[in-house]
Amino acid sequence: MPRTGPRGEGVPILKQRFSLAAWRVRLLQLPRFAKRTILAVADFLILSFALWVAISLRYSEFWVPRNAIAAVLFISGPLFTVGIFAAARLYKFVTRYLGYLGHSRIVAAIWLSVLIWSLLVFMLGQYGIPRSAILGYGLLATLLISASRALVAMFLETSGIHVADLPRGDAERKAVLIYGAGDLGVQLLGALRRSVEYEPFGFIDPEPSLWRQFVGGLKVYPPTRLADLIDDYDVHEVVIALPEGRRRERRRIYNEIQALPVKVKILPALEDITSGRARVSDLRPLEVNDLLGRDKVPPHRDLLSRSTTDKSILVTGAGGTVGSEIASQLAQLAPSKIVLFDISEAALYEIDERMREIVASLLPGQRRPEIVTVLGSVLDRVQMRETMASNEIDVVYHAAAYKHVPIVEQNPICGLLNNTFGAAVVAECAKAAGVELVVLVSTDKAVRPTNVMGASKRLAEMVLQAEAADGSETIFTMVRFGNVLDSSGSVVRKFRRQIRSGGPVTVTHPDVFRYFMSISEAAELVVQAGAMAQGGEVFVLDMGEPVRIADLASLMVKLTGLEVRSPERPEGEIEIVYTGLRPGEKLCEELLIGAHTMQTEHPRIQRSDEPFLSSVELKRELERLKAAMDVRDVETMHAVLMQTVEGYHAEPRVTPGEEAQAGAWRPSSRTLH
């Protein structure tokens, strides 16, 4: 039936004419008790008719009870069945969505009532009710009751009646479709049915074998029916019920749905719903973090525990995005102690509070590691040595670094001191303290860098490579990966803030690409990579496909329900503006310096043996670099980086008539390397 008016205007138009649609509305407007009473009376009449037909067919005549006892026995049969229906709570089922469970319960209730009633008939004497009619009654009752439920569902579900057409009492329950008919979808269905906000009426699933089947009592439709279902049944929301790790499939589904007039939501973590920490009302709109990144690979439990269980672990930069996530995951892996080291008091306080909450929430029997906080700088050699010695550190995850390219580009001396010479201090102290393993958290910007931050991190890698080559008992290794989603200073946070303020969203260049990975997966892979280290290797994380930043900006605008303003869509709310590449910025980052990589035990971690300077040569160049930094000799600093860091291309930015100032750097290369 075609729609008679825009959404939300169905009732006034329906009431203007006498039609089946109007009766549907009136039925749905009735109170629940009235609906159940009508259904019970209808069942009694249908069952009475079924019993009368069964007896009449047996006698081949129009049967009429011969006495009062026969009449009572006749009426008691349908009454028994209706009573058992009520006891089986069948009248609390939503008739439109009865499903397999409801129909199975109907059949069981009918035959249980037939058994009880037949015993009553035989005990009192048959009084004209033949035994064969009892079996016929059961068969006819099953057929007619099931058919009546199907007809009622068909009547109420016929297009033309919408949730929005109902008065306030029922309209508050939003019609929703669940995308995903797997275990997660079924468990979500149960939670939605217990809620007062949502009324699920079907599943969408790409698996052809499920189409036209019933899951949890709801029909499964193919994705091609999505647009029609949204229009015909006035669906307000589609809830995606897919695990967190299946981001690729989430992106595909979102691309299918984004043009349709419906909100797309995602459920909180299922364990949060089942444990009571989250409710169905916590369903939230999709965010970019739900779509970017790759499908998650289950971690190797042996790798996670190999270098963590019963170990005393130091995390530098523990208050940062990656450091805090590494520390949080370590708490679940039964270390004896976790030492949180950071130069920021505020960040250290936050991670300390978070860690103590995590430890307190561990299950009985799980080891609760001791948490120690140390406020200090990785450049403080005395403090670093004392921290490692007093806490008997076994493993170091060195995540402390200045990482924001424009800031380090303007402050190269601070960046080089912290990132390069800080790593050298950590390596030296770890070697002296007999630490088993040091894992440096590195970045894709260290590969053929066009900025000081990348060069400083490549030098840090070379420091650890040189230490490993000298045959130290301490294992030194590095883990290199790209951008972490929603980290501090992340472009995601920047775009979100700009969209919230009404735009414009600023993108440096239309052809800038970046790799992205979720914080949790990055930390998990860092721990697993460290467990495989032999010394001196660079582990490179598989980052998946790079993301075009302009597409990311457009996606984030659409996820908020807004449109990007463009010549084709001048009515759009948010404009994307291109501001030009920043100093030291590449169009696309890389992960490998050389072409020689090897697969490891983990499918998402590759091993690369890359060239480096010997410890003697590197020490000489670092001494030159430090001497130039001490006197603010920009040109010598630049020359040392050009000579020691493979692929480094940058030059001092000199204003005509002025001397080069510290921190004034201009990348000469703005092309894809």
C-alpha positions, 0 to 999 in steps of 0.5 A: 500500500503506498504511503499516504503522507510523510512520516509522522503524518500517518494517523491524521490521513488514515483517520480520514477514511474507513479502511483496513489500515485504520483498523490496524492502527486501532488494534495497535492502539489498544492496551496490552490487556485488551489485546491479550483478551481479544486474542484469548477469546478468538483462540477459544472460538477457533478451538471450539470450531476445531473440536466441533468439526472433528466430532461432526466429521466423525459422525458425518452429521451436524453434531449437537451435544445431547446433554449438559455433561456432553456440552460441559465436556465439549466446552472444557476442551478449548478452555483447557487449551486456552488455559495452557496457552496462558500458563505457557505465556503465549499471550505475552508474545508479540503476535507479529514476531512470534517466530519459531519459538512461539509456534513451537510453544503453541504446538506443545501447548495444544497437544498437552491440553489434548492429553489432559482433556482426553484423560478427563473425557475417559474418566467421566465417560465419553458422553458422545465424544468419540475417541477419534475426534480427540486426535482430530481436534489436536490436528485441526487446532494446531492447523487453525491456531497456527494459521490464525497467528500467521494471518494476524501477523500478515494483517498487522505487518502489511505496509501502510502501518508505521510505528510513527503512526501510533500514539505516544505510548507505542511510538516511543519504541523505535522500529529497528533492524539488526544488521548481522544474524550471528550470535552477537545479533541474537544476543542483541535481540534479547537485550532489545526486546527487554528494553522499552526504547526499541522494537526489533522486527528483522535481521539483515544478513549477507549470508544467502543461506539465512535469507527468509529464515527465522532467527530468534523469531525474526525474519532474516532479509537480504541487504538488497531489501534494506531500502524497502524495509526502511521505507515500508516499516518506518525503520528509525535505526539500523544497529550493526551487530558485528564484533569490534575486530571486523572493521572492514565489514563494518565499513562495507555495511556503512557504505551501503546504509549511509545514503538511506534515511536512517540512523546507524548505531552500534552496540557497546561491547557485548560483555558490558551489556551482559554484565550490566555495565552497559544498557541497550540505551547506550547504543551509540552512533558509529564513529570513525574508530569503528570503521578504520583500521583492519580486522583484528587477528586474535593475539597469540597468548604465548607471545603475550605472556612470554616476556611479561608473566612474573616480570618487573616491567618499566614503561617510559612515557606511560602517560602517553597514548601508546604507553598508557595502553601498553601499561593497561594491557600488561596489567592483565598478563600477570607481571610482578610489577609495573613501573610507570615513568613519565615527565608529565605529572598530570598524565602520570596521575591519570595512568596511575589511577587507571592502573589501580582501577584495572588491578582492583577489577582483576578476577580472584586468582589473577595476579595483581601486579604492584604499581609504582609511579616515577616522575622524571625525564628519560634524560636523567641518567642517574634517576633512570639507573636508580629506577631500574636497579631499585625495581629490578627491572626485567623488561623496558617498553620505551614509549617516551617521545616527542611525536608531533611533527610540526612542534618538533620541527619548530623545536628540533633541539628538544626533539633530538634530545628527548627522542634520540639521546633519551633512547641512548640513556635508556639503552645505556642504563638498561645494559648496566642494570642487566635488563633482559629486554628493551623494546623501542616504540618507533614510527613510520616517520623514521623511514626516509624522514623529511622532518626532525621528528622522524630523523630523531626516531631513526637515530633512536633505532640506530642506537639500539641496533648498535647496542645489539650488534655489540653483543650485549646480554640485553636484547634490544629491539624496535617496533615500528608502526603508523598513526594510532587512532584517536591518540593525543594530537590525532587528526581524528580529534582535530576533525571532531573538534572542527566539526563540532564547532561548525567547520571548516575541516582543514586538510593539508593536501587532497592527496595525503595518505596515512596508515591507521591502527587502533590503540589497543591493537598497536599495544597488543602487537608491540608486546607480542613483537617484543617477545619474538626479539633476538636483538637488533631487528626492526619489527614492522606492524602490518598497518593494512591499507593507507587511508586518504585523509580527505576521505577520512574528513568527509567520512567523519562529517557524514557520521555526524549526520551532516553533509560536506559543502562542495560545488556539487552540494552547496547546501552542505553544512561543513566545508573541507579546506586544504591548507598546504603541507606543513613543514616536514610533512610527507604525502604518504608515510612508509614502513620499510627502509629496505626491501628485505623482510621476513614473516614471524610467528604472528601474521601481522608482524614482519621482521626487517634487518635494516642497515645501521652504523657501528657503535663507534661511528654512531657515537662519533656522529652523535657527539658531533650532533650534541656539540652542534646542539649545545651551540645552536649550530643549525647547519652542522645539526642538519649536516649530521642528520643528512650524513647519518639518517638514510633518506633524510631530506630537509634544509634550513629555512633561511629568510633572505638577510637573516641568519638561520634560527634554531628550529627553522627547518624546511623539508625540500622533499614534498613528494612520495618517497 
